[in-house]
């Protein structure tokens, strides 16, 4: 027990001292997670709406595919994107491998099915009268869809936060596409994995505390949003 | 009869494998009140959905102002700006009453100042002056229905379709609705109302169209004496001594 408490004390000291390496990993994590969630939302929200409302063939298959993609192992995503970005891959000439941009690409692929699926569920659970009401009041199809999304905005925000949760906590993509380069692509999770394997348990614990704090902050935001929505 | 606003020819609407509406010929005259009467499942709501350009019939042709409707998305969107349907159980969007009432105007790109004025006028018309900033979701059932009516009125459409507007409303609300319908028709608006109650036809001076199992079973012309307003309507409008 002494080992845990000593490590925790050391971890808090590292956080309070503003350890450069700790905060570099935190900033890299937040940077790649925020950008990948922005891109995943730009793609995932419209996909979720289209699949929820679309009447095109193979709809069932598309839903199964989206569900399967949600559970895709992060290392598989990392592996596939690695293939595209490696020197011999189709986008190798861009020189993106082992950069934060490569992690953003991989994490976007990872988060998009999550955002799309949660959005789909939110739209499917919406009141069936929203679209006809908007249409009969003279809104265009696009305006009506915007209104529908506005009505289920809490569900869409939850979708985006679920996507954020998926990428902020993942290791596989960040490790394979970022390469865990100190002060460049080292994220909280890759740093925890590395430092713990080196025996630097306190360092890993410091990052773990911050990671948990970020998750808690996101959940507090979600709860507050839910309360203001239902008010 | 006035000029035809709608003419429906050989219309058939199918839900699953059931024919929910089969109309050989129907004309809706411009600037008049029409009452669709029938029991549950008689096809009233299906017909209103077609008249509102929300649902395309599987067969037949709908003429609007003499022009056949192609049901192309762009054309339907343009036609829906000329026709407004008030659903039986209207949905109010989250946000304020003003946001709800202005929805159709904002969608049409009406200027902000005009929108505010029209919202105010529409709310006054349904007896909800000063309700602009109230949360729509915190209103009573009766107030919600009035807001939905104000929202439909604000659109100033050529045709107003009302799906069972008199169901489960108190006498004061029914009288208010009667007065709104009467004033709309006096202003040249075409009004189509669905109801179970055929007696409403005489009250509103409406042409009655009887539907049963998706077919037109009969039609009665509008009363030549015009509407026979209810006592409540006369009391509310201060005209109780005008009719003996």
Interface residues (C-beta under 8 A of the other chain):
Chain A: X127 X129 X130 X132 X133 X134 X135 X136 X137 X138 X139 X140 X141 X143 X147 X150 X151 X229
Chain B: X52 X54 X73 X77 X80 X81 X83 X84 X85 X87 X89 X90 X91 X93 X94 X103 X104 X107 X108 X151 X152 X155 X157
